[in-house]
Amino acid sequence: MDAARAASDNDLALADACASELREGFAEYNARFRAITQRAQRHFESADHRAGLADTVARMELYEVCIAATRRRLERLLDTRLHERPLWRLIRDRFEAAIADLLDQELNKTFYNTLTRRFFRTRGVAADIEFVALDIEPTDRITHPVARHSYAVFGDLVRTCARVLEDYPFAIPYADRGRCATHIAQALRERLADWGSDPVRSIELLDTVFFRERRAYLVGRLFGVDHLAPLVIALVNDEGRIRADAVLCAREHVAQVFGFARSYFHADLPTVGDAVVFCAPCCRTSPSTNSTPCLVVPSKARPNVTAIFSVISPRTPRRVSCTPTANAAWSCSCSPCPRIRWCSS
């Protein structure tokens, strides 16, 4: 009896040590991922596109680097017991308890699953040692709203758009903040003409700016009297000056920019779930479209510091194809293209 109890205590201590390594392994990955993500704004402001591309590649490779490091530590801890399934069931339970206080614990669980699937070369589902929870909604634990900017329009859309741009400063100035605001407001009136003569009553935008390739994106939603729509304002660094480049407020255009086919955004979101809750209502469409609001963390559980918002539909929309032109600018070739029309005056 004493020998059995001692063996049980030893297994519990070993499982706790492994659970600690797993939690620390994902935390290290998360911190390194966030450090890369936080450099995106500096690359955008300095127009250092090569550094931005290098960071994108480094961030995509980071998961494998951290998985490999955690794997080596677990192999040293478990030694000859590495493939004991009863022990891994205990490790899973202790790890679940160790991350119970985390809001985005599903990402930690996916990190764990990646390791068990490699240790056991799992095909399909190994429910005895993996986390399997198809009936759980990760956003159920959201208790606080995501950080955002809110604006009441009061009939002056241009002034509201100017306030929006004032609330998102960069290290370089806007080319002409007033002109940008005017064009944004004009684009919204044109694209929301079926909402009435005074279409927008309020605007909400995530506090976090999204960066990808050569653009920065303000992401949020629009409210009319009886309407709700997504809002994405694309900003571009035009020779050291920030300019509004495009306004997206149609779900199909948002799907093109934030769909699965595009590269990952750099967005320093503290957690993902609350951002999903924020954006989901304006991404819902009628049941006939079978569209589902979706927030995708990059493959293999990229952590809670980045997100891609997309509207996924069986009717795949035309892709936004961004290709380098002769003058090293990036052109948007989707049709119809929801970009701002600039004139010389």
N, C-alpha and C positions, 0 to 999 in steps of 0.2 A: 504494500500500500504506500509506504513511504517512498519507495523507488518510483512508483507510478506518479505520485504527487510531484516528486522532484523533476521527473521528465516533463510533466505538464508545465511546471513553473519555468523550466528551461525553454520549452517551446514558446511560451507566452513572452518571455524576455526577448527571444530571438525575433518573434513576430513584431514586437514593439520596435526593436532596432531597425528592422526592415521598413516598417511603416514610417519611421522617422526619416530614413534615407529617401524614401519615395516622396514624402512631402518636401523635404529640402531640395531634392532633385528638380521637382517641378518649380519650386520657388526660385531656384537659381536660373532656370530657363526663363521664367517669367520676367525676372529682373533684367537679364541680358537682352531679352526681346524688347522690353520697354526702353532700354537705353538706346537701342538702334532706332526704335520708332520715334523717340523724342528728337532725333537728329533731322527728321524729315522737314520740319519747318525751316531749319537753318539752310538745308540744301535748296529748298524752294526760294528762299529769300536771296541767296547768293547765286541762283541759277546754276548750281553745281550739279548738273544732271548725271555726270559720270559717278560722282560720289553717291547720289541717290540710287542709281542702278546697282552699284556695288553693295549698298546696304540692303537693297531688296533681295539680292542673291544671298548675302550673308544671313539674313533673317530666315529665308526659306531653308537654309542648310542647318540652322541652329538647332532645330528639333532633333535631328539625327545625332548631332554632337552631344547634346545633353542626355539623350536616351542612352547613348553608348557609355557615357561617364557613369550614369546611374546603374547601368547594367553591370559594369565592372565592380562597383562597390557592393552590389547585391551578391554577385558571384563570390566575392571574398567572404562576405558574411555567412552565406548559406553553405558554401563549399560542397560537400558530398550530398547535402540535402536539397540541392537546388531544384530538383524535379519531384519533390514530394507534394503531391496534391493536397493531402490533409493539412500540411503546414501552410500551403498557400491559401487555403480557405481561412485559416486563422489570420494570416497576414492581411488578407482582404478585409476581414472584419475589423482588425485593429487600425488599418489605414482609414477605413470609413469613419471610425470614431475620431481619428486624429484630424480629419478635415471637416468635421461636422459643423464647425463654426464659420466656414468659408461660404461666401455667397455663390461663387462660380465653381462649386466643387465638382461639377460634371467634367470640367476640363482636367482636374486632377485625376479623376477616375479613368478618363481616356488615356492619360499618361501611364497609369497603372496597367490598363488593359494592353497597351502597346507592348509593355515589357513581358507580361505573362504570355502573350501570343507568340512572342519570339522565343522565350524560354521553352515553351511546349510545342512550338511550330503548329499552332492551332489553325484549323480550317473550320469555317462555320462558327458556331457559338459554343463556348465552354462555360455553361452557366454555373458549374460547380466552383469555379475559381475566378470568373470574371464578374464585372459589374454589368448587369442587364436590367434595365428599368424603362421599358417602353411606355409604361403607364404613368410616368412622372413628368410633370410640367416644370422645367427648370425655373421658369419665371414666377412660380408660386411663392418663392421666398422674398420677392421684391417688396420692400416696405417703404422705400423712400424714392421720390421721383428723381430722374436723371437731371444733372445740371443743365440748365437751358437759359436762353434769353427769350423773353416774351414781349411782344409789342402790340399795343392797341393802335389801329390805323386811324380812326376818327376822320375818315374821308380824305386824308392827305397821304397817299401812298408813296409819293416821291420823298416826302420828309421822313416817313417811316423807313424807307429803304436806305436813306442817308444815315439814320440812326443805327441801322443794322451794320453798315460798313464801319461806322465809328467804333462799334463794340468789338470789331475784329481787327485790331491793329497789327501791323507787321513791322519788321525792322527797316523796311523800305516803304516809301509813301505810295499812296494811290496816285495814279496818273491824273485823275480828276474825279474826286469822290462824288461831287454833285452831278457830273455827267453820267457816271456809272449808275448812280441812284435813279436818275431820270430814265435811263435805258432799261434798267431792271423793272421799274414800275410800268413802263410802256409795254414791255414784253408780257408782264403778268396780265395787264388789261386785255391785250390781244388774245392771249391763250385762254383766258377765263371769261371771254365775252359772253358765254352762255350762262354765267353766274349773275348777270345783270350789270347795270351801269357803274355800280360801286362794289366790285366783286369781293375784295379782300377786307375782312373786318379785323382779323388779327393774325399774327405770325409768331411761330415758335421755332427756334433753332437750337440744336445741340450746342453746348458750350465748346465742345471739342471740334476742332477743324480736322477734316480728312485730307490726306495728301496722297497723291499717286502720280507717278511719272512727272509731268511738268505743270501740274495744276494743283490748286487747293480747292476744297469743296466745303461749302456751308450746307449742312444737312438739317432739314426740319419739316415743318408742315404748315399749311395754309388753312385758315378758317373763313368760310363765307357764312351767310345767313343760314343756309341749309346745306352747305357743302363742306367737304374736307378733302384735301389733296396733299400729296408730298411736295416738298420744295427743295430743290438743290440749286445752289448758285455756284457756278464754276468761276474761279479766279485764276488769272494767268500773270506771270511775271514777264512784262513786256519791256525789255531793255532797262531793267532796274526800277520799273514802276508797276504797281498792281492795277490790273484792269479786269472788270467783269467780262467774262468771255461767253457765258451761256447761262440760261435760266431754264430749269426743267421743273415742270409741274404736272406732267402727264405720267401716269403709271408706266406706260410702255417705254417712255424715254428713260425713266429712272431704272427700269429693268435692263435697258441696254447698257447703261453706265455701270450699274452695280451688279450685273449678272455674273454667273459662274465663269463665263469666258474671259473675263477681265482679270488683270493682275491684282494682287492684294493691295488694299489701302494701308496707309500708315496713319493710325488714329489712336491717340493716347487716352482711350477710355478706361477709367478705373475698373469698371465691370461691364459685362456685355448684356446681361439680362434686363437691366433697367432701360438700356437703349432700345432693346427689342420692344418692350412694353410701350415706349414712347412712339416708335415708328409704325408699329403694327396696324393701328386703326386706319391710318391714311393709305395703307397698302392694300386693304381689303377691297375686292371688287365683287360684282354680282356672282352668285353661285354658278351661272352658266359659263363663266370663264375658267373655272377651276384654278384660279390663281391663289397662291398661298404666300403670305408675308413671311419672309425668311431672313434670319440673320445667320450668316455663315462665318464660323471661325475657321481660318485657313486649315487645310487638311492636317490630320493627325493632331488635332486639339491645339492649334495655335492659341496662345493664352489670351487672357481677358484684357489685352491692351490694344486689340485691333478688331475690326469687324467689317463685314461687307454686307450692306443691305441690298436685298434684291427682291423682285417680284418674279416668281417663277411660274410660267404658264406652259401648258402643252403646246400652245402656238408660240414657238420661239420667235421673238422679235428680231428685226435686223440688227446685226451687231454694230456697235460703234467701232470703227476701224481707225485707230490713230497711227499715222505713219509719218516719219520724218520727211520734211520737204527740203528743198535745196538750201533754204536759209536757216535750217535747223529748227524751225518752228514745228509745231505738231498740228496736223489738220484733222478735223472731225469729218468723216465721210458718211455718216448715217443720213438717211433720207426718209422723211423730211428732217432737216437738221435744226434743232431748237436753239440756235445760237443768237446772240444779240447782234442786231444790225447796226453797225457804226457808220456815221456819215462824216464828212470832212468839216462840217460847220460846228 
